[in-house]
Amino acid sequence: MPIYEFGCPSCGGVTTELCKIGEKGAQLRCEECGNTGLIKHISGFASLGVRGGAGSGNCSPGCSGNCAGCH
Ligand SMILES: [Zn+2]
């Protein structure tokens, strides 16, 4: 199961929760202040791969950041 982070719009606290795919954070409570209606952040493996460097987000997986021969 994926791990999601839920941000609290009230206090800014982050609650980490194991969730089923597609589950929303509406039923969760903030660990800090008890507020409900947390907002789901994307975390974990979702950011794996194409990231960093000078990439603009559409680089090929092997791009080292200078995009030579990439696009
Ligand atoms: Zn909170």
N, CA, C, O and the ligand as a Tripos MOL2 file, in Angstrom:
@<TRIPOS>MOLECULE
protein
  285   283    72     0     0
PROTEIN
NO_CHARGES

@<TRIPOS>ATOM
      1 N           0.8440   -1.2080    0.0000 N.3       1 MET1
      2 CA          0.0000    0.0000    0.0000 C.3       1 MET1
      3 C           0.8700    1.2450    0.0000 C.2       1 MET1
      4 O           1.9130    1.2900    0.6530 O.2       1 MET1
      5 N           0.4410    2.2280   -0.7200 N.am      2 PRO2
      6 CA          1.2120    3.4670   -0.7610 C.3       2 PRO2
      7 C           1.0560    4.2680    0.5240 C.2       2 PRO2
      8 O           0.0480    4.1750    1.2250 O.2       2 PRO2
      9 N           2.0580    5.0360    0.8000 N.am      3 ILE3
     10 CA          2.0060    5.9440    1.9400 C.3       3 ILE3
     11 C           1.7250    7.3410    1.4210 C.2       3 ILE3
     12 O           2.3980    7.8370    0.5180 O.2       3 ILE3
     13 N           0.7330    7.9540    2.0030 N.am      4 TYR4
     14 CA          0.4010    9.3120    1.6090 C.3       4 TYR4
     15 C           0.6740   10.2640    2.7610 C.2       4 TYR4
     16 O           0.5770    9.9010    3.9340 O.2       4 TYR4
     17 N           1.0100   11.4630    2.4020 N.am      5 GLU5
     18 CA          1.1180   12.5240    3.3890 C.3       5 GLU5
     19 C          -0.0870   13.4390    3.2320 C.2       5 GLU5
     20 O          -0.4820   13.8020    2.1240 O.2       5 GLU5
     21 N          -0.6520   13.7980    4.3700 N.am      6 PHE6
     22 CA         -1.7980   14.7010    4.3540 C.3       6 PHE6
     23 C          -1.4300   15.9730    5.0920 C.2       6 PHE6
     24 O          -0.9820   15.9410    6.2380 O.2       6 PHE6
     25 N          -1.6210   17.0620    4.4340 N.am      7 GLY7
     26 CA         -1.3150   18.3500    5.0320 C.3       7 GLY7
     27 C          -2.5560   18.9470    5.6670 C.2       7 GLY7
     28 O          -3.6580   18.8630    5.1230 O.2       7 GLY7
     29 N          -2.3550   19.5520    6.8270 N.am      8 CYS8
     30 CA         -3.4680   20.1910    7.5110 C.3       8 CYS8
     31 C          -3.5490   21.6570    7.0980 C.2       8 CYS8
     32 O          -2.5820   22.3990    7.2690 O.2       8 CYS8
     33 N          -4.6780   22.0800    6.5620 N.am      9 PRO9
     34 CA         -4.8030   23.4730    6.1390 C.3       9 PRO9
     35 C          -4.9220   24.4300    7.3200 C.2       9 PRO9
     36 O          -4.7890   25.6440    7.1660 O.2       9 PRO9
     37 N          -5.1700   23.8780    8.4830 N.am     10 SER10
     38 CA         -5.3510   24.7200    9.6550 C.3      10 SER10
     39 C          -4.0260   25.0590   10.3210 C.2      10 SER10
     40 O          -3.7330   26.2300   10.5610 O.2      10 SER10
     41 N          -3.2180   24.0360   10.6240 N.am     11 CYS11
     42 CA         -1.9780   24.2810   11.3640 C.3      11 CYS11
     43 C          -0.7390   23.9900   10.5400 C.2      11 CYS11
     44 O           0.3710   24.2950   10.9750 O.2      11 CYS11
     45 N          -0.9020   23.4060    9.3570 N.am     12 GLY12
     46 CA          0.2430   23.1040    8.5120 C.3      12 GLY12
     47 C           0.9390   21.8110    8.8700 C.2      12 GLY12
     48 O           1.9720   21.4810    8.2880 O.2      12 GLY12
     49 N           0.3920   21.0780    9.8150 N.am     13 GLY13
     50 CA          0.9870   19.8060   10.2120 C.3      13 GLY13
     51 C           0.8430   18.7620    9.1200 C.2      13 GLY13
     52 O          -0.0430   18.8510    8.2700 O.2      13 GLY13
     53 N           1.7170   17.7790    9.1520 N.am     14 VAL14
     54 CA          1.6750   16.7150    8.1560 C.3      14 VAL14
     55 C           1.3950   15.3920    8.8520 C.2      14 VAL14
     56 O           2.0680   15.0300    9.8180 O.2      14 VAL14
     57 N           0.4100   14.6850    8.3580 N.am     15 THR15
     58 CA          0.0580   13.3780    8.8810 C.3      15 THR15
     59 C           0.3560   12.3410    7.8080 C.2      15 THR15
     60 O          -0.1130   12.4570    6.6760 O.2      15 THR15
     61 N           1.1260   11.3400    8.1610 N.am     16 THR16
     62 CA          1.4640   10.2890    7.2130 C.3      16 THR16
     63 C           0.5910    9.0750    7.4770 C.2      16 THR16
     64 O           0.4470    8.6290    8.6150 O.2      16 THR16
     65 N           0.0150    8.5530    6.4190 N.am     17 GLU17
     66 CA         -0.9780    7.4890    6.5800 C.3      17 GLU17
     67 C          -0.8550    6.4760    5.4570 C.2      17 GLU17
     68 O          -0.6570    6.8310    4.2950 O.2      17 GLU17
     69 N          -0.9740    5.2160    5.8230 N.am     18 LEU18
     70 CA         -1.0880    4.1770    4.8020 C.3      18 LEU18
     71 C          -2.5210    4.1700    4.2820 C.2      18 LEU18
     72 O          -3.4720    4.0880    5.0590 O.2      18 LEU18
     73 N          -2.6620    4.2530    2.9990 N.am     19 CYS19
     74 CA         -4.0060    4.3550    2.4420 C.3      19 CYS19
     75 C          -4.1880    3.4200    1.2580 C.2      19 CYS19
     76 O          -3.2280    3.0440    0.5850 O.2      19 CYS19
     77 N          -5.4110    3.0630    1.0260 N.am     20 LYS20
     78 CA         -5.7380    2.3890   -0.2140 C.3      20 LYS20
     79 C          -5.6810    3.4080   -1.3480 C.2      20 LYS20
     80 O          -5.8510    4.6110   -1.1510 O.2      20 LYS20
     81 N          -5.4380    2.8750   -2.5330 N.am     21 ILE21
     82 CA         -5.3800    3.7580   -3.6880 C.3      21 ILE21
     83 C          -6.7250    4.4410   -3.8880 C.2      21 ILE21
     84 O          -7.7770    3.8020   -3.8770 O.2      21 ILE21
     85 N          -6.6620    5.7330   -4.0670 N.am     22 GLY22
     86 CA         -7.8760    6.4920   -4.3040 C.3      22 GLY22
     87 C          -8.5190    7.0330   -3.0430 C.2      22 GLY22
     88 O          -9.4540    7.8320   -3.0940 O.2      22 GLY22
     89 N          -8.0030    6.5860   -1.9190 N.am     23 GLU23
     90 CA         -8.6020    7.0630   -0.6740 C.3      23 GLU23
     91 C          -8.2550    8.5220   -0.4390 C.2      23 GLU23
     92 O          -7.1450    8.9710   -0.7290 O.2      23 GLU23
     93 N          -9.2110    9.2390    0.0820 N.am     24 LYS24
     94 CA         -8.9920   10.6480    0.3350 C.3      24 LYS24
     95 C          -8.8040   10.8860    1.8260 C.2      24 LYS24
     96 O          -9.0790   10.0200    2.6560 O.2      24 LYS24
     97 N          -8.3410   12.0550    2.1330 N.am     25 GLY25
     98 CA         -8.0140   12.3410    3.5200 C.3      25 GLY25
     99 C          -9.1370   12.9610    4.3150 C.2      25 GLY25
    100 O          -8.9310   13.3970    5.4480 O.2      25 GLY25
    101 N         -10.3150   13.0070    3.7420 N.am     26 ALA26
    102 CA        -11.4060   13.7360    4.3880 C.3      26 ALA26
    103 C         -11.7640   13.1690    5.7540 C.2      26 ALA26
    104 O         -12.2180   13.8980    6.6360 O.2      26 ALA26
    105 N         -11.5570   11.8630    5.9260 N.am     27 GLN27
    106 CA        -11.9500   11.2430    7.1800 C.3      27 GLN27
    107 C         -10.8300   11.2420    8.2100 C.2      27 GLN27
    108 O         -11.0180   10.8250    9.3530 O.2      27 GLN27
    109 N          -9.6800   11.7060    7.7930 N.am     28 LEU28
    110 CA         -8.5440   11.7000    8.7060 C.3      28 LEU28
    111 C          -8.5220   12.9400    9.5750 C.2      28 LEU28
    112 O          -9.0860   13.9830    9.2430 O.2      28 LEU28
    113 N          -7.8490   12.7810   10.6990 N.am     29 ARG29
    114 CA         -7.6800   13.9060   11.5980 C.3      29 ARG29
    115 C          -6.2130   14.2810   11.6760 C.2      29 ARG29
    116 O          -5.3260   13.4280   11.6550 O.2      29 ARG29
    117 N          -5.9860   15.5650   11.7640 N.am     30 CYS30
    118 CA         -4.6300   16.0610   11.9370 C.3      30 CYS30
    119 C          -4.0730   15.5720   13.2700 C.2      30 CYS30
    120 O          -4.7360   15.6380   14.3050 O.2      30 CYS30
    121 N          -2.8380   15.0810   13.2150 N.am     31 GLU31
    122 CA         -2.2040   14.6180   14.4530 C.3      31 GLU31
    123 C          -1.8700   15.7800   15.3780 C.2      31 GLU31
    124 O          -1.7040   15.5990   16.5840 O.2      31 GLU31
    125 N          -1.7750   16.9440   14.8160 N.am     32 GLU32
    126 CA         -1.3490   18.0960   15.6030 C.3      32 GLU32
    127 C          -2.5210   18.7950   16.2920 C.2      32 GLU32
    128 O          -2.4670   19.0820   17.4880 O.2      32 GLU32
    129 N          -3.5650   19.0620   15.5360 N.am     33 CYS33
    130 CA         -4.6380   19.8910   16.0790 C.3      33 CYS33
    131 C          -6.0060   19.2230   16.0300 C.2      33 CYS33
    132 O          -6.9740   19.7620   16.5660 O.2      33 CYS33
    133 N          -6.0980   18.0570   15.3940 N.am     34 GLY34
    134 CA         -7.3700   17.3560   15.3540 C.3      34 GLY34
    135 C          -8.3090   17.8380   14.2610 C.2      34 GLY34
    136 O          -9.4420   17.3670   14.1590 O.2      34 GLY34
    137 N          -7.8520   18.7580   13.4590 N.am     35 ASN35
    138 CA         -8.6690   19.2610   12.3630 C.3      35 ASN35
    139 C          -8.9180   18.1580   11.3320 C.2      35 ASN35
    140 O          -8.0720   17.2870   11.1330 O.2      35 ASN35
    141 N         -10.0700   18.2010   10.6870 N.am     36 THR36
    142 CA        -10.3450   17.2590    9.6050 C.3      36 THR36
    143 C         -10.2600   17.9870    8.2640 C.2      36 THR36
    144 O         -10.0180   19.1930    8.2130 O.2      36 THR36
    145 N         -10.4600   17.2500    7.2030 N.am     37 GLY37
    146 CA        -10.3890   17.8580    5.8840 C.3      37 GLY37
    147 C          -8.9630   18.0530    5.4170 C.2      37 GLY37
    148 O          -8.6320   19.0640    4.7970 O.2      37 GLY37
    149 N          -8.1180   17.0750    5.7200 N.am     38 LEU38
    150 CA         -6.7150   17.1730    5.3300 C.3      38 LEU38
    151 C          -6.5680   17.0540    3.8200 C.2      38 LEU38
    152 O          -7.3990   16.4510    3.1400 O.2      38 LEU38
    153 N          -5.5120   17.6310    3.3240 N.am     39 ILE39
    154 CA         -5.2670   17.6490    1.8880 C.3      39 ILE39
    155 C          -4.1440   16.6810    1.5610 C.2      39 ILE39
    156 O          -3.0710   16.7260    2.1630 O.2      39 ILE39
    157 N          -4.4020   15.8180    0.6130 N.am     40 LYS40
    158 CA         -3.4400   14.7840    0.2580 C.3      40 LYS40
    159 C          -2.2660   15.3540   -0.5270 C.2      40 LYS40
    160 O          -2.4380   16.1020   -1.4890 O.2      40 LYS40
    161 N          -1.0770   14.9820   -0.0910 N.am     41 HIS41
    162 CA          0.1270   15.3060   -0.8480 C.3      41 HIS41
    163 C           0.5790   14.0500   -1.5800 C.2      41 HIS41
    164 O           0.3180   12.9300   -1.1400 O.2      41 HIS41
    165 N           1.2360   14.2480   -2.6640 N.am     42 ILE42
    166 CA          1.8580   13.1160   -3.3400 C.3      42 ILE42
    167 C           3.2020   12.8640   -2.6740 C.2      42 ILE42
    168 O           3.9700   13.8010   -2.4580 O.2      42 ILE42
    169 N           3.4900   11.6240   -2.3510 N.am     43 SER43
    170 CA          4.7580   11.3440   -1.6870 C.3      43 SER43
    171 C           5.3040   10.0080   -2.1460 C.2      43 SER43
    172 O           4.7020    9.3120   -2.9630 O.2      43 SER43
    173 N           6.4530    9.6720   -1.6020 N.am     44 GLY44
    174 CA          7.0400    8.3680   -1.8690 C.3      44 GLY44
    175 C           7.4400    8.1970   -3.3080 C.2      44 GLY44
    176 O           8.0340    9.0880   -3.9150 O.2      44 GLY44
    177 N           7.1110    7.0420   -3.8510 N.am     45 PHE45
    178 CA          7.6260    6.6660   -5.1510 C.3      45 PHE45
    179 C           7.0600    7.4970   -6.2860 C.2      45 PHE45
    180 O           7.5490    7.4070   -7.4120 O.2      45 PHE45
    181 N           6.0670    8.2860   -6.0280 N.am     46 ALA46
    182 CA          5.4520    9.0730   -7.0820 C.3      46 ALA46
    183 C           6.4550   10.0250   -7.7250 C.2      46 ALA46
    184 O           6.3170   10.3880   -8.8930 O.2      46 ALA46
    185 N           7.4670   10.4280   -6.9540 N.am     47 SER47
    186 CA          8.4210   11.3910   -7.4760 C.3      47 SER47
    187 C           9.6880   10.7090   -7.9900 C.2      47 SER47
    188 O          10.6660   11.3790   -8.3220 O.2      47 SER47
    189 N           9.6680    9.3940   -8.0550 N.am     48 LEU48
    190 CA         10.8390    8.6600   -8.5130 C.3      48 LEU48
    191 C          11.1260    8.9700   -9.9770 C.2      48 LEU48
    192 O          10.2100    9.1580  -10.7780 O.2      48 LEU48
    193 N          12.3930    9.0200  -10.3060 N.am     49 GLY49
    194 CA         12.7380    9.1080  -11.7150 C.3      49 GLY49
    195 C          13.0960   10.5040  -12.1650 C.2      49 GLY49
    196 O          14.0730   11.0890  -11.6970 O.2      49 GLY49
    197 N          12.3070   11.0320  -13.0690 N.am     50 VAL50
    198 CA         12.6780   12.2660  -13.7340 C.3      50 VAL50
    199 C          12.5420   13.4440  -12.7810 C.2      50 VAL50
    200 O          11.4470   13.9410  -12.5180 O.2      50 VAL50
    201 N          13.6590   13.8610  -12.2870 N.am     51 ARG51
    202 CA         13.5990   14.9680  -11.3610 C.3      51 ARG51
    203 C          14.9860   15.5820  -11.2150 C.2      51 ARG51
    204 O          15.9980   14.9100  -11.4120 O.2      51 ARG51
    205 N          15.0180   16.8090  -10.8820 N.am     52 GLY52
    206 CA         16.2770   17.4780  -10.5990 C.3      52 GLY52
    207 C          16.9800   17.9400  -11.8490 C.2      52 GLY52
    208 O          16.4790   17.7640  -12.9600 O.2      52 GLY52
    209 N          18.1440   18.5330  -11.6650 N.am     53 GLY53
    210 CA         18.8780   19.0520  -12.7960 C.3      53 GLY53
    211 C          18.1100   20.1700  -13.4650 C.2      53 GLY53
    212 O          17.2910   20.8560  -12.8530 O.2      53 GLY53
    213 N          18.4060   20.3290  -14.7480 N.am     54 ALA54
    214 CA         17.7640   21.3970  -15.4870 C.3      54 ALA54
    215 C          16.5470   20.8920  -16.2400 C.2      54 ALA54
    216 O          15.9800   21.5960  -17.0760 O.2      54 ALA54
    217 N          16.1570   19.6780  -15.9360 N.am     55 GLY55
    218 CA         15.0490   19.0720  -16.6630 C.3      55 GLY55
    219 C          13.7820   19.8770  -16.5180 C.2      55 GLY55
    220 O          13.5170   20.4580  -15.4650 O.2      55 GLY55
    221 N          13.0130   19.9090  -17.5630 N.am     56 SER56
    222 CA         11.7890   20.6910  -17.5400 C.3      56 SER56
    223 C          10.5710   19.8230  -17.2610 C.2      56 SER56
    224 O           9.4390   20.3040  -17.3150 O.2      56 SER56
    225 N          10.7940   18.5600  -16.9670 N.am     57 GLY57
    226 CA          9.6800   17.6920  -16.6430 C.3      57 GLY57
    227 C           9.3140   16.7300  -17.7510 C.2      57 GLY57
    228 O           8.5410   15.7970  -17.5350 O.2      57 GLY57
    229 N           9.8640   16.9470  -18.9430 N.am     58 ASN58
    230 CA          9.5590   16.0240  -20.0320 C.3      58 ASN58
    231 C          10.8220   15.3510  -20.5420 C.2      58 ASN58
    232 O          10.8810   14.9150  -21.6920 O.2      58 ASN58
    233 N          11.8340   15.2670  -19.6810 N.am     59 CYS59
    234 CA         13.0820   14.6220  -20.0700 C.3      59 CYS59
    235 C          12.9080   13.1100  -20.1210 C.2      59 CYS59
    236 O          12.0400   12.5440  -19.4570 O.2      59 CYS59
    237 N          13.7370   12.4810  -20.9120 N.am     60 SER60
    238 CA         13.7580   11.0390  -20.9150 C.3      60 SER60
    239 C          14.4240   10.5430  -19.6400 C.2      60 SER60
    240 O          15.1810   11.2830  -19.0110 O.2      60 SER60
    241 N          14.1530    9.2970  -19.2480 N.am     61 PRO61
    242 CA         14.6660    8.7900  -17.9740 C.3      61 PRO61
    243 C          16.1910    8.8320  -17.8580 C.2      61 PRO61
    244 O          16.7210    8.9570  -16.7540 O.2      61 PRO61
    245 N          16.8910    8.7320  -18.9720 N.am     62 GLY62
    246 CA         18.3440    8.7120  -18.9020 C.3      62 GLY62
    247 C          18.9750   10.0870  -18.9270 C.2      62 GLY62
    248 O          20.2000   10.2060  -18.9040 O.2      62 GLY62
    249 N          18.1720   11.1090  -18.9740 N.am     63 CYS63
    250 CA         18.7060   12.4680  -19.0850 C.3      63 CYS63
    251 C          19.5150   12.8310  -17.8470 C.2      63 CYS63
    252 O          19.0680   12.6320  -16.7180 O.2      63 CYS63
    253 N          20.7050   13.3630  -18.0730 N.am     64 SER64
    254 CA         21.5640   13.6990  -16.9420 C.3      64 SER64
    255 C          21.3200   15.1120  -16.4500 C.2      64 SER64
    256 O          21.9230   15.5370  -15.4640 O.2      64 SER64
    257 N          20.4680   15.8260  -17.1010 N.am     65 GLY65
    258 CA         20.1600   17.1760  -16.6440 C.3      65 GLY65
    259 C          20.4920   18.2380  -17.6690 C.2      65 GLY65
    260 O          19.9410   19.3370  -17.6240 O.2      65 GLY65
    261 N          21.3830   17.9260  -18.5890 N.am     66 ASN66
    262 CA         21.7020   18.9230  -19.6040 C.3      66 ASN66
    263 C          20.8860   18.7140  -20.8860 C.2      66 ASN66
    264 O          20.9700   19.5010  -21.8290 O.2      66 ASN66
    265 N          20.1000   17.6370  -20.8980 N.am     67 CYS67
    266 CA         19.1510   17.3730  -21.9620 C.3      67 CYS67
    267 C          19.8040   17.2000  -23.3360 C.2      67 CYS67
    268 O          19.1470   17.3860  -24.3610 O.2      67 CYS67
    269 N          21.0790   16.8490  -23.3610 N.am     68 ALA68
    270 CA         21.7180   16.5710  -24.6360 C.3      68 ALA68
    271 C          21.1010   15.3190  -25.2680 C.2      68 ALA68
    272 O          21.1870   14.2260  -24.7070 O.2      68 ALA68
    273 N          20.4930   15.4840  -26.4150 N.am     69 GLY69
    274 CA         19.8580   14.3590  -27.0800 C.3      69 GLY69
    275 C          18.5810   13.9100  -26.4230 C.2      69 GLY69
    276 O          18.0520   12.8440  -26.7380 O.2      69 GLY69
    277 N          18.0900   14.7030  -25.5250 N.am     70 CYS70
    278 CA         16.8880   14.3120  -24.7840 C.3      70 CYS70
    279 C          15.6460   14.8400  -25.4650 C.2      70 CYS70
    280 O          14.7100   14.0880  -25.7390 O.2      70 CYS70
    281 N          15.6380   16.1090  -25.7330 N.am     71 HIS71
    282 CA         14.4960   16.7200  -26.4140 C.3      71 HIS71
    283 C          14.8740   18.0470  -27.0120 C.2      71 HIS71
    284 O          14.0360   18.7080  -27.6260 O.2      71 HIS71
    285 ZN         -3.6070   20.5840   12.1290 Zn       72 ZN72
@<TRIPOS>BOND
     1     1     2 1
     2     2     3 1
     3     3     4 2
     4     3     5 am
     5     5     6 1
     6     6     7 1
     7     7     8 2
     8     7     9 am
     9     9    10 1
    10    10    11 1
    11    11    12 2
    12    11    13 am
    13    13    14 1
    14    14    15 1
    15    15    16 2
    16    15    17 am
    17    17    18 1
    18    18    19 1
    19    19    20 2
    20    19    21 am
    21    21    22 1
    22    22    23 1
    23    23    24 2
    24    23    25 am
    25    25    26 1
    26    26    27 1
    27    27    28 2
    28    27    29 am
    29    29    30 1
    30    30    31 1
    31    31    32 2
    32    31    33 am
    33    33    34 1
    34    34    35 1
    35    35    36 2
    36    35    37 am
    37    37    38 1
    38    38    39 1
    39    39    40 2
    40    39    41 am
    41    41    42 1
    42    42    43 1
    43    43    44 2
    44    43    45 am
    45    45    46 1
    46    46    47 1
    47    47    48 2
    48    47    49 am
    49    49    50 1
    50    50    51 1
    51    51    52 2
    52    51    53 am
    53    53    54 1
    54    54    55 1
    55    55    56 2
    56    55    57 am
    57    57    58 1
    58    58    59 1
    59    59    60 2
    60    59    61 am
    61    61    62 1
    62    62    63 1
    63    63    64 2
    64    63    65 am
    65    65    66 1
    66    66    67 1
    67    67    68 2
    68    67    69 am
    69    69    70 1
    70    70    71 1
    71    71    72 2
    72    71    73 am
    73    73    74 1
    74    74    75 1
    75    75    76 2
    76    75    77 am
    77    77    78 1
    78    78    79 1
    79    79    80 2
    80    79    81 am
    81    81    82 1
    82    82    83 1
    83    83    84 2
    84    83    85 am
    85    85    86 1
    86    86    87 1
    87    87    88 2
    88    87    89 am
    89    89    90 1
    90    90    91 1
    91    91    92 2
    92    91    93 am
    93    93    94 1
    94    94    95 1
    95    95    96 2
    96    95    97 am
    97    97    98 1
    98    98    99 1
    99    99   100 2
   100    99   101 am
   101   101   102 1
   102   102   103 1
   103   103   104 2
   104   103   105 am
   105   105   106 1
   106   106   107 1
   107   107   108 2
   108   107   109 am
   109   109   110 1
   110   110   111 1
   111   111   112 2
   112   111   113 am
   113   113   114 1
   114   114   115 1
   115   115   116 2
   116   115   117 am
   117   117   118 1
   118   118   119 1
   119   119   120 2
   120   119   121 am
   121   121   122 1
   122   122   123 1
   123   123   124 2
   124   123   125 am
   125   125   126 1
   126   126   127 1
   127   127   128 2
   128   127   129 am
   129   129   130 1
   130   130   131 1
   131   131   132 2
   132   131   133 am
   133   133   134 1
   134   134   135 1
   135   135   136 2
   136   135   137 am
   137   137   138 1
   138   138   139 1
   139   139   140 2
   140   139   141 am
   141   141   142 1
   142   142   143 1
   143   143   144 2
   144   143   145 am
   145   145   146 1
   146   146   147 1
   147   147   148 2
   148   147   149 am
   149   149   150 1
   150   150   151 1
   151   151   152 2
   152   151   153 am
   153   153   154 1
   154   154   155 1
   155   155   156 2
   156   155   157 am
   157   157   158 1
   158   158   159 1
   159   159   160 2
   160   159   161 am
   161   161   162 1
   162   162   163 1
   163   163   164 2
   164   163   165 am
   165   165   166 1
   166   166   167 1
   167   167   168 2
   168   167   169 am
   169   169   170 1
   170   170   171 1
   171   171   172 2
   172   171   173 am
   173   173   174 1
   174   174   175 1
   175   175   176 2
   176   175   177 am
   177   177   178 1
   178   178   179 1
   179   179   180 2
   180   179   181 am
   181   181   182 1
   182   182   183 1
   183   183   184 2
   184   183   185 am
   185   185   186 1
   186   186   187 1
   187   187   188 2
   188   187   189 am
   189   189   190 1
   190   190   191 1
   191   191   192 2
   192   191   193 am
   193   193   194 1
   194   194   195 1
   195   195   196 2
   196   195   197 am
   197   197   198 1
   198   198   199 1
   199   199   200 2
   200   199   201 am
   201   201   202 1
   202   202   203 1
   203   203   204 2
   204   203   205 am
   205   205   206 1
   206   206   207 1
   207   207   208 2
   208   207   209 am
   209   209   210 1
   210   210   211 1
   211   211   212 2
   212   211   213 am
   213   213   214 1
   214   214   215 1
   215   215   216 2
   216   215   217 am
   217   217   218 1
   218   218   219 1
   219   219   220 2
   220   219   221 am
   221   221   222 1
   222   222   223 1
   223   223   224 2
   224   223   225 am
   225   225   226 1
   226   226   227 1
   227   227   228 2
   228   227   229 am
   229   229   230 1
   230   230   231 1
   231   231   232 2
   232   231   233 am
   233   233   234 1
   234   234   235 1
   235   235   236 2
   236   235   237 am
   237   237   238 1
   238   238   239 1
   239   239   240 2
   240   239   241 am
   241   241   242 1
   242   242   243 1
   243   243   244 2
   244   243   245 am
   245   245   246 1
   246   246   247 1
   247   247   248 2
   248   247   249 am
   249   249   250 1
   250   250   251 1
   251   251   252 2
   252   251   253 am
   253   253   254 1
   254   254   255 1
   255   255   256 2
   256   255   257 am
   257   257   258 1
   258   258   259 1
   259   259   260 2
   260   259   261 am
   261   261   262 1
   262   262   263 1
   263   263   264 2
   264   263   265 am
   265   265   266 1
   266   266   267 1
   267   267   268 2
   268   267   269 am
   269   269   270 1
   270   270   271 1
   271   271   272 2
   272   271   273 am
   273   273   274 1
   274   274   275 1
   275   275   276 2
   276   275   277 am
   277   277   278 1
   278   278   279 1
   279   279   280 2
   280   279   281 am
   281   281   282 1
   282   282   283 1
   283   283   284 2
@<TRIPOS>SUBSTRUCTURE
     1 MET1         2 RESIDUE 1 A MET
     2 PRO2         6 RESIDUE 1 A PRO
     3 ILE3        10 RESIDUE 1 A ILE
     4 TYR4        14 RESIDUE 1 A TYR
     5 GLU5        18 RESIDUE 1 A GLU
     6 PHE6        22 RESIDUE 1 A PHE
     7 GLY7        26 RESIDUE 1 A GLY
     8 CYS8        30 RESIDUE 1 A CYS
     9 PRO9        34 RESIDUE 1 A PRO
    10 SER10       38 RESIDUE 1 A SER
    11 CYS11       42 RESIDUE 1 A CYS
    12 GLY12       46 RESIDUE 1 A GLY
    13 GLY13       50 RESIDUE 1 A GLY
    14 VAL14       54 RESIDUE 1 A VAL
    15 THR15       58 RESIDUE 1 A THR
    16 THR16       62 RESIDUE 1 A THR
    17 GLU17       66 RESIDUE 1 A GLU
    18 LEU18       70 RESIDUE 1 A LEU
    19 CYS19       74 RESIDUE 1 A CYS
    20 LYS20       78 RESIDUE 1 A LYS
    21 ILE21       82 RESIDUE 1 A ILE
    22 GLY22       86 RESIDUE 1 A GLY
    23 GLU23       90 RESIDUE 1 A GLU
    24 LYS24       94 RESIDUE 1 A LYS
    25 GLY25       98 RESIDUE 1 A GLY
    26 ALA26      102 RESIDUE 1 A ALA
    27 GLN27      106 RESIDUE 1 A GLN
    28 LEU28      110 RESIDUE 1 A LEU
    29 ARG29      114 RESIDUE 1 A ARG
    30 CYS30      118 RESIDUE 1 A CYS
    31 GLU31      122 RESIDUE 1 A GLU
    32 GLU32      126 RESIDUE 1 A GLU
    33 CYS33      130 RESIDUE 1 A CYS
    34 GLY34      134 RESIDUE 1 A GLY
    35 ASN35      138 RESIDUE 1 A ASN
    36 THR36      142 RESIDUE 1 A THR
    37 GLY37      146 RESIDUE 1 A GLY
    38 LEU38      150 RESIDUE 1 A LEU
    39 ILE39      154 RESIDUE 1 A ILE
    40 LYS40      158 RESIDUE 1 A LYS
    41 HIS41      162 RESIDUE 1 A HIS
    42 ILE42      166 RESIDUE 1 A ILE
    43 SER43      170 RESIDUE 1 A SER
    44 GLY44      174 RESIDUE 1 A GLY
    45 PHE45      178 RESIDUE 1 A PHE
    46 ALA46      182 RESIDUE 1 A ALA
    47 SER47      186 RESIDUE 1 A SER
    48 LEU48      190 RESIDUE 1 A LEU
    49 GLY49      194 RESIDUE 1 A GLY
    50 VAL50      198 RESIDUE 1 A VAL
    51 ARG51      202 RESIDUE 1 A ARG
    52 GLY52      206 RESIDUE 1 A GLY
    53 GLY53      210 RESIDUE 1 A GLY
    54 ALA54      214 RESIDUE 1 A ALA
    55 GLY55      218 RESIDUE 1 A GLY
    56 SER56      222 RESIDUE 1 A SER
    57 GLY57      226 RESIDUE 1 A GLY
    58 ASN58      230 RESIDUE 1 A ASN
    59 CYS59      234 RESIDUE 1 A CYS
    60 SER60      238 RESIDUE 1 A SER
    61 PRO61      242 RESIDUE 1 A PRO
    62 GLY62      246 RESIDUE 1 A GLY
    63 CYS63      250 RESIDUE 1 A CYS
    64 SER64      254 RESIDUE 1 A SER
    65 GLY65      258 RESIDUE 1 A GLY
    66 ASN66      262 RESIDUE 1 A ASN
    67 CYS67      266 RESIDUE 1 A CYS
    68 ALA68      270 RESIDUE 1 A ALA
    69 GLY69      274 RESIDUE 1 A GLY
    70 CYS70      278 RESIDUE 1 A CYS
    71 HIS71      282 RESIDUE 1 A HIS
    72 ZN72       285 GROUP 0 **** ****
